[in-house]
Amino acid sequence: MNRVLFAGLSLFARQAKGQFIRKIRHTDEVQKRFLRSLLQHHRHTGYGKTHEFSNIKTIDQYRERFPVKSYSHFAPYIDRMAQGEQNILVADPLIFMNMTSGSTGNNKLIPVTRRSRKAVTRATQVAMGFAVDAARREGRPLGKMLYGGSAKSSGKTPGGITYGPVSTGDLKLTGGLYQQLFAYPFEALQVDNIKDRTYVCLLFALNCPNLRMISATFPILALQLAQDLNDYAEELLQDLAAGEISHRLKLAPGLRMQLEQQLNPRPQRAEQLQQIFAREGRLTPIAAWPHLSFLITARGGTSNAYLERFPDYFGETPVFGGTYASAEATYGVHRDFNTDSVILSIESGFYEFIPEDQWDVEQPETVLPWEVRVGDRYRIVVTNYSGLYRYDLGDVVEIEGFSGNAPRLIFRYRRGGVISATTEKTTEYHVTQVMQQLQQAFELKLENFCVTLSDDLVRPHYWVNVEIAEGYGLDRPQEFLRQFDVYLRNLHFSYAAKRDDQIPDPQLRILEPGSFDQLRQRLVSRGVSEGQIKFPLVSDDRALLADLPIQVEVALNDESDS
């Protein structure tokens, strides 16, 4: 049954990939057709009538009549849709509302219709086709998958529309066929508490020695899953041997019964894993599932800082990026293992790109996908079936090259992921590159890091805030700080130009172990979905790390380096 399932899904995905490859040879025509069809479909909506969609015949007319917009423009319309009003931004009934993570601001709601969902699903199928072919080339078969996301929605709007994180919507709207990919009953994803849900998913997955795939929305969640596997190893193995779920977990009685009815005792498997745990002193995913074919998680931007720690837990298992997407839109599909760039998802939206010299212009000029230049950076603008028209999310991408005449882009950072002591604009990309060099040079691993500004209003200095991973130490903190300054100068021309006379010396804070876990709980208490947390690696929120415990503070002019 499983062989037939995976063979069927593989065939379907490879067909979707083949069709996509043929279409990207004609990106301009596909994009023109997409925009024309979208405007035609929405011409009788309230928004479409007000903005005379029927009279727009060309891309140039569309760009001339519609300024680039942020979410605040659409919020009043989406509020009305949440109240139950129909035919406002989109012509189709809503089936869900995606809720953004809120980690960089307030939560936002994004309309989801069957038509918008179809465009997202198509991109996922194309990405799966690329993954299938990459796996075939390397002799890595498909099989059961471990993914600990939640299938429970966050609530309903006043108009009765279910809403929740985009990952929840994906699970709720996924057909039963795809649900059979999971290494556990779908009911496991109904567990409320993220730690309890992860425990249940791990328990069932341990019952599957030939697990082939592990998926996590962000790399930090994959690392947390690996940590939970080790932290709860002894308890998990006891439950695995007995075929029951620890009563420490607060599960609804009916849900517990459903799950335990599908969990068989596996004493031999538990004994095998217990021996590994005793011999190695820990239990890692690659030890529990030595036949992993690949991991699926976000790549590019801040993700790469966490991917460097993957070999400790997942060995040399390749990482596939899936799709480059947000709650608002899908932007691209990954095409191979261990690569950061995506091919623009030309059937998921109509895309424009804002060149860097237009970023501070109130109404920026844009270029089209086939007009971008390799090596340049752009903010990406999207029009899609979720009712977003020339929407600027703030994502900054770099053009790597072209596939057909569709650009390949790499996500670098999101607007807001920038700090300036003066006008230097240090980005998450800059800091990530510097920290990767520092960890290699000092043979160090960091649990996490974030660069912030001091409270000085006139000439603030950089605070380099780091939490050192368990088992590592920093013997020369002042030299670490000095090299941070050197590496950032070498990488970031504007920082180097202003560093000597405008930007004060950076300072280092080594945070106590567990500090970023405290930050995680703080963000959750503010309403950020725990499964969607993305820690900013630079932040101009000077209170972001307030009150976190500090081991030591170090300045460049300290007399000792200890």
C-alpha positions as CSV (number, residue, x, y, z in Angstrom):
1,M,0.0,0.0,0.0
2,N,2.8,2.4,0.9
3,R,4.8,1.6,-2.2
4,V,1.7,2.3,-4.4
5,L,1.0,5.5,-2.5
6,F,4.6,6.9,-2.9
7,A,4.9,5.7,-6.5
8,G,1.6,7.5,-7.3
9,L,2.6,10.7,-5.6
10,S,6.1,10.7,-7.2
11,L,4.6,10.3,-10.6
12,F,2.1,13.1,-10.1
13,A,4.8,15.4,-8.7
14,R,7.3,14.7,-11.5
15,Q,4.6,15.5,-14.1
16,A,3.9,18.8,-12.3
17,K,7.6,19.6,-12.4
18,G,7.8,18.7,-16.1
19,Q,5.0,21.1,-17.0
20,F,6.5,23.8,-14.9
21,I,9.9,23.5,-16.6
22,R,8.2,23.9,-20.0
23,K,6.3,27.0,-18.8
24,I,9.3,28.8,-17.4
25,R,10.7,29.0,-20.9
26,H,7.8,31.5,-21.5
27,T,7.7,33.3,-18.2
28,D,6.6,36.6,-19.8
29,E,3.6,35.0,-21.5
30,V,2.6,33.0,-18.4
31,Q,2.8,36.1,-16.2
32,K,0.8,38.2,-18.6
33,R,-1.9,35.5,-18.8
34,F,-2.0,35.1,-15.0
35,L,-2.6,38.8,-14.4
36,R,-5.2,39.1,-17.1
37,S,-7.1,36.1,-15.8
38,L,-6.9,37.3,-12.2
39,L,-8.2,40.8,-13.0
40,Q,-11.0,39.3,-15.1
41,H,-12.1,36.9,-12.4
42,H,-12.2,39.7,-9.7
43,R,-13.6,42.5,-11.9
44,H,-17.1,42.3,-10.2
45,T,-15.8,42.4,-6.7
46,G,-16.2,45.6,-4.7
47,Y,-12.5,46.3,-5.0
48,G,-12.5,45.4,-8.7
49,K,-15.4,47.8,-9.5
50,T,-13.8,50.6,-7.6
51,H,-10.5,50.2,-9.3
52,E,-12.0,49.4,-12.8
53,F,-10.4,46.1,-13.3
54,S,-12.4,45.7,-16.5
55,N,-10.6,48.6,-18.2
56,I,-7.0,47.3,-17.5
57,K,-5.6,45.6,-20.6
58,T,-1.9,45.6,-20.1
59,I,0.8,45.2,-17.4
60,D,1.8,48.9,-17.9
61,Q,-1.7,50.1,-17.3
62,Y,-1.9,48.0,-14.1
63,R,1.3,49.4,-12.8
64,E,0.3,53.0,-13.7
65,R,-3.1,52.8,-11.9
66,F,-2.1,50.9,-8.8
67,P,0.6,52.1,-6.4
68,V,2.6,49.5,-4.5
69,K,0.9,48.9,-1.2
70,S,1.6,47.5,2.3
71,Y,-0.8,45.4,4.4
72,S,-2.3,48.5,6.0
73,H,-4.0,49.3,2.7
74,F,-5.8,46.0,2.6
75,A,-6.6,45.7,6.3
76,P,-10.0,47.5,6.3
77,Y,-11.2,45.3,3.4
78,I,-9.9,42.1,5.1
79,D,-11.6,43.2,8.4
80,R,-14.9,43.3,6.5
81,M,-14.3,39.9,5.0
82,A,-13.6,38.5,8.5
83,Q,-17.0,39.9,9.5
84,G,-18.6,37.7,6.8
85,E,-19.0,40.2,3.9
86,Q,-18.6,38.5,0.5
87,N,-17.1,39.7,-2.8
88,I,-14.9,42.4,-1.3
89,L,-11.3,41.7,-2.5
90,V,-11.9,38.2,-4.0
91,A,-14.9,36.8,-5.9
92,D,-14.7,33.3,-4.3
93,P,-16.0,32.3,-0.8
94,L,-13.3,32.1,1.9
95,I,-12.4,28.7,3.2
96,F,-9.8,29.8,5.7
97,M,-7.8,32.8,6.8
98,N,-4.0,32.5,7.2
99,M,-2.6,34.2,10.2
100,T,0.9,35.6,10.0
101,S,3.3,34.8,12.8
102,G,3.3,38.2,14.4
103,S,7.0,37.9,15.2
104,T,7.8,41.1,13.4
105,G,4.6,43.0,14.3
106,N,0.9,42.4,14.9
107,N,-0.8,39.3,13.5
108,K,-2.3,39.8,10.0
109,L,-5.1,37.8,8.4
110,I,-4.8,36.7,4.8
111,P,-7.9,35.4,2.8
112,V,-7.7,31.8,1.5
113,T,-10.1,30.6,-1.2
114,R,-10.2,27.3,-3.1
115,R,-8.7,29.1,-6.1
116,S,-5.8,30.7,-4.1
117,R,-5.3,27.3,-2.4
118,K,-5.0,25.6,-5.7
119,A,-2.2,27.9,-6.8
120,V,-0.3,27.1,-3.5
121,T,-0.9,23.4,-3.9
122,R,0.4,23.5,-7.5
123,A,3.7,25.1,-6.3
124,T,4.0,22.4,-3.6
125,Q,3.6,19.7,-6.2
126,V,6.2,21.2,-8.4
127,A,8.7,21.4,-5.5
128,M,7.9,17.8,-4.6
129,G,8.7,16.9,-8.2
130,F,12.2,18.5,-7.9
131,A,12.7,16.7,-4.5
132,V,11.7,13.3,-6.0
133,D,14.1,13.7,-8.8
134,A,16.9,14.8,-6.5
135,A,16.2,11.8,-4.2
136,R,16.2,9.4,-7.2
137,R,19.6,10.7,-8.4
138,E,21.1,10.0,-4.9
139,G,19.3,6.7,-4.3
140,R,17.2,8.2,-1.4
141,P,13.7,6.6,-1.5
142,L,10.6,8.4,-0.3
143,G,8.8,7.1,2.8
144,K,7.0,8.2,6.0
145,M,7.6,11.7,7.3
146,L,7.8,13.3,10.7
147,Y,6.3,16.8,11.0
148,G,5.2,18.2,14.3
149,G,3.0,21.1,13.2
150,S,-0.5,21.7,14.6
151,A,-3.7,20.9,12.7
152,K,-5.8,22.8,15.2
153,S,-7.0,26.2,14.1
154,S,-6.7,29.3,16.3
155,G,-10.4,30.3,16.2
156,K,-13.1,31.8,14.1
157,T,-13.6,35.3,13.0
158,P,-16.9,37.1,13.8
159,G,-18.1,36.0,10.4
160,G,-17.5,32.4,11.3
161,I,-14.3,31.9,9.1
162,T,-11.7,29.6,10.6
163,Y,-8.3,31.1,11.0
164,G,-4.8,30.0,12.1
165,P,-1.1,29.8,11.1
166,V,-0.5,29.0,7.4
167,S,0.9,25.6,8.4
168,T,-2.4,24.7,10.2
169,G,-4.3,25.7,7.1
170,D,-2.0,23.6,4.9
171,L,-2.7,20.6,7.2
172,K,-6.5,21.2,7.4
173,L,-6.9,21.7,3.7
174,T,-4.6,18.8,2.6
175,G,-6.4,15.8,1.3
176,G,-6.5,12.4,3.0
177,L,-4.0,11.0,0.5
178,Y,-1.2,13.3,1.6
179,Q,-2.1,12.7,5.3
180,Q,-0.9,9.1,4.8
181,L,2.6,10.5,4.4
182,F,2.9,11.0,8.2
183,A,4.5,8.4,10.5
184,Y,1.6,8.8,12.9
185,P,-2.2,9.1,12.9
186,F,-3.4,12.5,11.8
187,E,-5.1,12.8,15.3
188,A,-1.6,13.4,16.7
189,L,-1.6,16.8,15.2
190,Q,-4.7,17.7,17.1
191,V,-2.7,17.9,20.4
192,D,-2.8,21.5,21.7
193,N,0.5,21.9,23.5
194,I,3.5,22.0,21.2
195,K,5.8,20.0,23.6
196,D,3.1,17.3,24.1
197,R,2.4,17.2,20.3
198,T,6.1,16.8,19.5
199,Y,6.3,14.0,22.1
200,V,3.4,12.1,20.6
201,C,4.8,12.6,17.0
202,L,8.2,11.4,18.1
203,L,6.8,8.4,19.9
204,F,4.9,7.2,16.8
205,A,7.9,8.0,14.6
206,L,10.2,5.9,16.8
207,N,7.9,3.0,16.0
208,C,8.9,3.5,12.3
209,P,12.7,2.6,12.0
210,N,12.7,3.4,8.2
211,L,11.5,7.0,8.6
212,R,12.6,8.8,5.4
213,M,11.8,12.5,5.9
214,I,11.7,15.0,8.6
215,S,9.9,18.4,7.9
216,A,10.0,21.6,10.0
217,T,8.7,25.0,9.0
218,F,12.0,26.6,10.1
219,P,15.4,25.1,10.9
220,I,15.2,26.2,14.6
221,L,12.1,24.0,14.9
222,A,14.0,21.0,13.6
223,L,16.8,21.6,16.2
224,Q,14.1,21.9,18.9
225,L,12.7,18.6,17.8
226,A,16.1,17.0,18.0
227,Q,16.6,18.4,21.5
228,D,13.2,17.1,22.6
229,L,14.1,13.7,21.3
230,N,17.1,13.6,23.5
231,D,15.5,15.3,26.5
232,Y,12.6,12.8,26.6
233,A,14.5,9.8,25.3
234,E,14.2,7.6,28.4
235,E,10.5,8.4,28.8
236,L,9.8,7.9,25.1
237,L,11.5,4.5,25.0
238,Q,9.5,3.3,28.1
239,D,6.3,4.3,26.3
240,L,7.5,2.7,23.0
241,A,8.2,-0.6,24.8
242,A,4.8,-0.5,26.6
243,G,2.7,0.8,23.7
244,E,1.2,3.7,25.7
245,I,1.5,7.4,26.1
246,S,2.9,9.0,29.2
247,H,0.3,10.2,31.6
248,R,2.4,13.3,32.2
249,L,0.9,14.6,28.9
250,K,-2.4,16.4,29.4
251,L,-4.4,14.9,26.5
252,A,-8.1,14.9,26.2
253,P,-9.4,11.4,27.2
254,G,-11.0,10.7,23.9
255,L,-7.9,11.8,21.9
256,R,-5.6,9.7,24.2
257,M,-7.8,6.7,23.5
258,Q,-7.8,7.2,19.8
259,L,-4.0,7.5,19.7
260,E,-3.2,4.6,22.0
261,Q,-5.4,2.3,20.1
262,Q,-3.1,2.8,17.1
263,L,0.2,2.5,19.1
264,N,1.6,-1.1,19.4
265,P,4.2,-2.2,22.0
266,R,7.7,-2.3,20.4
267,P,10.0,-3.7,23.1
268,Q,12.7,-4.9,20.7
269,R,12.8,-1.5,18.9
270,A,12.9,0.3,22.3
271,E,15.8,-2.0,23.5
272,Q,17.8,-1.2,20.3
273,L,17.4,2.5,20.8
274,Q,18.1,2.2,24.6
275,Q,21.5,0.6,23.7
276,I,22.3,3.5,21.3
277,F,21.3,6.0,24.0
278,A,23.5,4.2,26.6
279,R,26.5,3.9,24.2
280,E,26.4,7.4,22.8
281,G,25.1,9.3,25.9
282,R,22.3,10.9,23.8
283,L,19.7,10.0,21.2
284,T,19.8,12.0,17.9
285,P,17.5,11.8,14.9
286,I,20.2,10.3,12.7
287,A,20.9,7.5,15.3
288,A,17.2,6.8,15.7
289,W,16.5,6.9,11.9
290,P,19.7,6.0,10.1
291,H,17.9,5.7,6.7
292,L,16.7,9.3,6.5
293,S,16.5,10.4,2.9
294,F,16.3,14.2,3.4
295,L,15.0,17.0,5.6
296,I,12.6,19.7,4.5
297,T,12.9,23.1,6.0
298,A,13.4,26.8,5.0
299,R,16.7,27.8,3.4
300,G,18.2,31.2,2.8
301,G,18.1,34.3,5.0
302,T,18.4,33.7,8.7
303,S,17.9,30.0,8.3
304,N,21.5,29.3,7.3
305,A,22.8,30.2,10.7
306,Y,20.8,27.3,12.2
307,L,21.6,24.9,9.3
308,E,25.2,24.9,10.3
309,R,24.2,22.9,13.4
310,F,22.3,20.2,11.5
311,P,25.2,17.8,11.1
312,D,25.4,17.3,14.9
313,Y,21.9,15.9,14.9
314,F,21.1,14.8,11.3
315,G,24.5,13.7,10.0
316,E,25.0,14.4,6.3
317,T,21.3,14.1,5.5
318,P,20.6,16.6,2.7
319,V,18.2,19.5,3.2
320,F,15.5,20.5,0.7
321,G,13.9,23.9,1.0
322,G,10.4,23.0,-0.4
323,T,8.8,26.3,-1.3
324,Y,9.7,29.9,-0.5
325,A,6.4,31.1,0.9
326,S,4.7,33.2,3.6
327,A,1.2,33.4,4.9
328,E,0.6,36.0,2.2
329,A,2.0,34.4,-0.9
330,T,4.1,31.7,-2.5
331,Y,7.2,33.1,-4.3
332,G,9.3,30.2,-5.5
333,V,10.1,26.5,-5.6
334,H,13.4,24.9,-4.6
335,R,15.0,22.8,-7.3
336,D,17.6,20.6,-5.5
337,F,19.1,19.5,-2.2
338,N,21.3,21.8,-0.2
339,T,20.7,24.9,-2.4
340,D,19.2,28.3,-1.3
341,S,17.8,29.7,-4.5
342,V,14.3,29.1,-5.8
343,I,12.8,29.4,-9.3
344,L,10.0,32.0,-9.3
345,S,6.7,30.3,-8.9
346,I,5.2,31.9,-12.0
347,E,1.7,30.3,-11.7
348,S,1.2,31.3,-8.0
349,G,1.1,35.0,-8.5
350,F,2.0,38.0,-10.7
351,Y,5.4,39.3,-9.6
352,E,7.3,42.6,-9.8
353,F,10.7,43.6,-8.3
354,I,11.7,46.9,-6.8
355,P,15.3,47.8,-7.5
356,E,17.5,48.9,-4.6
357,D,17.7,52.5,-5.8
358,Q,13.9,52.7,-5.5
359,W,13.5,51.4,-1.9
360,D,13.2,54.9,-0.4
361,V,10.9,56.2,-3.1
362,E,7.3,56.7,-2.0
363,Q,6.0,55.2,-5.3
364,P,8.8,53.0,-6.6
365,E,9.2,51.9,-10.2
366,T,9.4,48.2,-10.7
367,V,10.9,45.7,-13.1
368,L,9.4,42.5,-14.3
369,P,10.7,39.0,-13.7
370,W,12.5,38.7,-17.0
371,E,14.0,42.2,-16.6
372,V,15.9,41.6,-13.3
373,R,19.7,41.5,-13.3
374,V,21.9,38.7,-11.9
375,G,23.6,39.8,-8.7
376,D,21.2,42.6,-7.9
377,R,18.9,42.8,-4.9
378,Y,15.2,43.7,-5.1
379,R,12.1,43.8,-2.9
380,I,9.5,41.5,-4.3
381,V,5.9,42.6,-5.0
382,V,3.1,40.2,-5.6
383,T,-0.5,40.1,-6.9
384,N,-2.4,36.9,-6.2
385,Y,-5.7,35.2,-5.7
386,S,-5.7,36.0,-2.0
387,G,-6.8,39.5,-2.8
388,L,-3.4,41.2,-2.6
389,Y,-2.7,43.6,-5.4
390,R,0.9,44.9,-5.9
391,Y,1.6,43.9,-2.3
392,D,5.0,44.7,-0.9
393,L,5.8,42.2,1.9
394,G,9.2,43.7,2.4
395,D,11.2,40.6,1.5
396,V,14.6,41.3,0.0
397,V,15.9,38.8,-2.6
398,E,19.1,38.5,-4.6
399,I,19.0,37.2,-8.2
400,E,21.3,34.2,-8.6
401,G,20.5,33.5,-12.3
402,F,17.7,32.3,-14.6
403,S,16.0,29.0,-15.4
404,G,14.4,29.4,-18.7
405,N,13.6,33.1,-18.5
406,A,12.3,32.8,-14.9
407,P,14.7,34.3,-12.3
408,R,16.3,32.2,-9.6
409,L,16.2,34.2,-6.3
410,I,17.6,33.8,-2.9
411,F,15.8,35.2,0.1
412,R,18.2,37.5,2.1
413,Y,16.2,39.3,4.7
414,R,12.9,41.0,5.4
415,R,12.5,44.7,5.7
416,G,12.7,45.5,9.4
417,G,15.6,43.0,9.7
418,V,18.0,46.0,9.5
419,I,19.7,48.2,12.1
420,S,21.6,51.4,11.8
421,A,23.6,53.3,14.4
422,T,23.8,56.1,11.8
423,T,22.8,55.3,8.2
424,E,24.9,52.1,7.5
425,K,21.9,49.6,7.3
426,T,23.4,46.4,8.6
427,T,21.1,43.5,7.7
428,E,20.5,40.0,9.0
429,Y,22.4,38.7,5.9
430,H,25.5,40.7,7.0
431,V,25.3,39.5,10.6
432,T,24.6,35.9,9.6
433,Q,27.7,35.8,7.4
434,V,29.9,37.3,10.1
435,M,28.6,34.9,12.8
436,Q,29.3,31.9,10.5
437,Q,32.9,33.0,10.0
438,L,33.3,33.6,13.8
439,Q,32.0,30.2,14.8
440,Q,34.4,28.6,12.3
441,A,37.4,30.7,13.4
442,F,36.8,30.1,17.1
443,E,35.6,26.5,16.8
444,L,32.4,27.6,18.6
445,K,28.8,26.8,18.3
446,L,26.1,29.4,19.3
447,E,22.7,28.4,20.5
448,N,21.5,31.7,19.1
449,F,22.4,35.4,18.6
450,C,21.0,38.8,17.9
451,V,22.6,42.1,17.3
452,T,20.8,45.1,18.8
453,L,21.5,48.8,19.5
454,S,22.3,50.4,22.8
455,D,20.0,52.8,24.4
456,D,22.1,55.8,23.4
457,L,20.0,58.0,21.1
458,V,22.7,60.0,19.4
459,R,25.6,57.5,19.0
460,P,24.4,54.0,19.9
461,H,26.8,51.1,19.7
462,Y,26.1,47.5,18.6
463,W,25.3,45.0,21.3
464,V,26.4,41.6,20.0
465,N,24.2,39.2,22.1
466,V,25.1,35.5,22.0
467,E,24.1,32.4,23.8
468,I,26.7,29.7,23.6
469,A,25.6,26.1,22.8
470,E,26.0,23.5,25.5
471,G,29.4,21.9,25.6
472,Y,31.2,25.0,24.2
473,G,33.0,28.0,25.8
474,L,34.4,31.2,24.6
475,D,38.0,31.6,26.0
476,R,38.8,34.9,24.2
477,P,35.7,37.0,24.2
478,Q,37.4,40.3,23.5
479,E,39.2,38.8,20.5
480,F,35.8,37.4,19.4
481,L,34.4,40.9,19.5
482,R,37.4,42.4,17.7
483,Q,37.0,39.9,14.9
484,F,33.2,40.6,14.7
485,D,34.2,44.2,14.0
486,V,36.8,43.2,11.4
487,Y,34.6,40.7,9.6
488,L,31.7,43.2,9.5
489,R,34.0,45.9,8.1
490,N,35.2,43.5,5.4
491,L,31.7,42.4,4.4
492,H,29.7,45.6,4.7
493,F,31.2,48.7,3.0
494,S,28.8,51.2,4.5
495,Y,29.6,50.0,8.1
496,A,33.4,50.2,7.3
497,A,33.0,53.7,5.9
498,K,31.3,55.0,9.0
499,R,32.8,52.8,11.7
500,D,35.8,54.9,12.7
501,D,34.1,58.3,13.1
502,Q,30.4,57.7,13.4
503,I,29.8,54.2,14.9
504,P,31.1,53.5,18.4
505,D,32.9,50.3,19.3
506,P,30.6,47.3,19.5
507,Q,30.2,45.5,22.8
508,L,29.5,41.8,23.5
509,R,27.0,40.2,25.8
510,I,27.3,36.5,26.6
511,L,23.8,35.5,27.8
512,E,23.0,32.8,30.3
513,P,22.0,29.3,28.9
514,G,18.3,29.2,28.2
515,S,18.0,33.0,27.5
516,F,16.6,32.5,24.0
517,D,14.1,30.0,25.4
518,Q,12.9,32.8,27.7
519,L,12.6,35.1,24.7
520,R,10.6,32.4,23.0
521,Q,8.1,32.2,25.9
522,R,7.9,36.0,26.0
523,L,7.0,36.1,22.3
524,V,4.4,33.4,22.8
525,S,2.8,35.3,25.6
526,R,2.5,38.3,23.2
527,G,0.5,36.1,20.8
528,V,3.2,34.8,18.4
529,S,2.3,31.3,17.3
530,E,4.9,29.0,18.9
531,G,5.3,26.9,15.8
532,Q,6.0,30.0,13.7
533,I,8.6,31.8,15.9
534,K,11.4,33.3,13.9
535,F,14.0,35.0,16.1
536,P,15.3,38.2,14.5
537,L,19.1,38.1,14.1
538,V,19.3,41.9,14.1
539,S,16.7,44.1,15.7
540,D,16.1,47.8,16.3
541,D,13.8,46.9,19.2
542,R,16.1,47.9,22.0
543,A,13.8,46.2,24.5
544,L,13.7,42.9,22.7
545,L,16.3,41.2,25.0
546,A,15.5,43.3,28.1
547,D,15.9,41.4,31.4
548,L,17.5,38.3,29.9
549,P,20.2,37.1,32.2
550,I,23.8,38.1,31.2
551,Q,26.9,36.0,32.1
552,V,29.4,38.7,31.1
553,E,29.7,42.0,29.1
554,V,32.8,42.7,27.1
555,A,34.1,45.9,25.5
556,L,36.8,46.3,22.9
557,N,39.0,48.4,25.2
558,D,38.9,45.9,28.1
559,E,42.4,45.3,29.5
560,S,42.1,41.6,29.8
561,D,40.7,38.9,27.5
562,S,39.1,36.5,29.9
